[in-house]
Amino acid sequence: MNDEYAEYRDALASGMRIEIGIPLSGGGVFRDWGVISESGGDMLLVQISRDVLPANVRVDIGFILDVCVWRGKDSYTCNGIVTDKLGARVLQIRLFGSFTLRERRQFFRTEMALRVRYDIADESGRKEVERDWEVRKEREQMKFQGYDEFVIAAHMARFAPAKPINWCDLLRAQLNLGGGGVCLRMPVTARPDQLLNLELHLPLDPPRLVHAVGQVVHVKPPMTLRDGSSRYDVGMQFLFLDERDRDLIFKQISAVQIAHMRKVADKREMDEIPDTPRAPLGRRQIIARCGWTLLFLILLWAAARYLIAYSKAPSDNQIEKTYEQSIRKYRHLDNP
């Protein structure tokens, strides 16, 4: 077994009781107990304790779960993704990431690169920022639902005009995204409690645009790049985010993890292919190869003989001269 699974081997074992956190569509996490039926590498087969989950709790393939284990009085958590359902109570879960001391976080998160637009809000009141977010969010929802511009404009008329925003565009921003917030690498810094208008471009099928407002929680020290510029990792919690958009974020996180697992699985399959030695040749194969080799040598010998004979033959000019001399001699004898 590879060393990359050492942490999972130490923390998990067959017959062990663990806690499973299932994300809720409206936010939050539903927690239930489960027993590990099988454990190997980064794969778990878990039987959950409930025969029937509550009506608002749903688990399906591709869902990201929270796997918790207890070590003494401390609880450690790791993310996992459901790769298969073997009945109503048995889930096949693939782990990713490391076990960390549980911080009772409400949502799951992962690293990715997305197109992001942001704007640091001014010192205006929070209600004005929320109103402008409502306008952007409602317009985007109506555009996705297929309403024409006239209907959208009529619907937006009930809102006060939104303030113009000076968007800063990051085409491929490095971020850590979750349902509760985002840590975004930015070329400028921000201060705690500052508000940022956000646009997250999710490459789903079809692509979706999520509007949110984040509130800065922490800012890490700047990182200096090779060109001398600085980047700041700014951690934000979502202050305003529609629950439908939160579901889209969960869907994007699942898509990223599934794509990553496919790459890892393909790499493992290539690494596990043994270098099989060639099978020894049979008697018929040996005879056939000897026959073809002999035929090749005969053809090579014949070609060499032909080239040697051709090189010794007189040239065309010599043949013509000999022929002309013979004709002259014949005529001379015939006409004394």
Protein Blocks (a to p, Z undefined) as FASTA:
>chain_A
ZZklmmmmmmgcehiacddddddfkgpjdddddddfbdchjbccdddfbfbdcfkbccde
hiacdddddehjbccddddddfbdedjkbccdddedjddddehiabdcdddddddddddd
dfbdfklmmmmmmmmmmmmmmmmnopafklmmmmmmmpccdddddddddfbacddddfkb
ccdddfbdcdehiacddddddfbddddddddddddfbdcdddddfkopacdddddddfbd
cfklmmmmmmmmmmmmmmmmmmmmmmmmmmmpccdddddddfklmmmmmmmmmmmmmmmm
mmmmmmmmmmmpccfklmmmmmmmmmmmmmmmmmZZ
